[in-house]
Amino acid sequence: MRRPPHARAFLGLALAVAAGATSSCTALLGIDADYRAENDGDSDAVAGDAEAGPAAEGGPPESAPPPDAGSDAFPANPGAIAEVTAGQFHTCVRFETGVAMCWGRAEDYGELGNGTLANTSVAEPAMGAGIVHLFAGEHDTCAVLADGAACAGKGGAGELLDDVGDADSPVPVAETVLPASPKAIASGLAFTCALLSTGDVVCVGDGTSGTLGNGGGGISLEPVPIDLGGEQASAIAARNVHACAVLADGTVTCWGDGASGPASVQGLPGAAVAVCTGDDFSCALVGNDENSTVWCWGDNSGGELGNGDPGVSSSSTPVKVKGLAGAASLTCGSEHACAGTEYANPGIWCWGKGGSGQLGNEDTSNAYTPVQVSGISAYPESLAAGGFHTCAILSSPNVLCWGSNDFGQLGDDSPDASSGPVSVTGIP
């Protein structure tokens, strides 16, 4: 059942960092930083059919009390959209002015970061102001601020980076345990990793599956350093129960999924410039010109490796995605991946499971080689895959999404899934 959008009043979460504060101190967002929604104690993924996405049944939950609106308001003209990011069942965009809008699921965890637990099928102001970068995790959203970070959503194992292990929050919590300002944040099922300004990577949360990279199996509310062999990282990615990092020398290191510690990915033909992670697979973009290639490894039950061979159920070493050249951006969903091509055949190409329309080619079949997203023949300014949906910015404010829409994650004010791109509603 579709939930009606909640009130569109901006919550006024303005950033005001106290003089002399460090990244480990609370950055004031015009809200009560101690406010939290009661945690239901469920640290598992949302149940539902893995291909079609979960059902959204029943009425909307009680909205969490909104935070203090403060004195700032969402600007009438927030400027151009700088990036799009997608979680399992929600989507967000960041504007160049440092504000954001989100849409989709919020009903259990408050991952939209707008102070309520109400789903919305149109874009609404969220996550406050002063945002430098924005990252949607599986069930949370984190903002990189000028001097720290603020996260909202699922926090049952400390994933909100706030030294609290038993509470979710529908408003951004800016009290961070990170030892330095982050450049990027990536969240999996019950853990969050941050690429720090120092080039180091640390993780917080439930390490049961090796997701903290230290061989341990418990929860850590304090940052656990990832052993990168003395190298610095340039990019990170996380989903489900594993994470990966691109190192300065172009190698890729991954951890989690039951492993005892980080392991270097073997078999890439050159230096990687980007990496993305799905539920049970990962992909890397090698090169940054017209000769760039994409390589994937892991599960191939629905074509996630993109190598055109349905007879290969999985691969522990990277295999080349077939027929894809000149890719310049890369993103992974739960069981699909997409790349933006800039140099040859400009557009967006997706492969893997397509039962929810997440490949965007007006079909719901799986694709073992990349298929082009319908109606898009230009390189996207930003590209993001969620659990069972995908979104792209073509030219601000033109944001397009396709795939599953159980919780309004397509943002088109509709309860219907779409196997082709639809325009997001509500963006100024």
Order of alpha helices (4+ residues) and beta strands (2+ residues): beta-beta-beta-beta-beta-beta-beta-beta-beta-beta-beta-beta-beta-beta-beta-beta-beta-beta-beta-beta-beta-beta-beta-beta-beta-beta-beta-beta
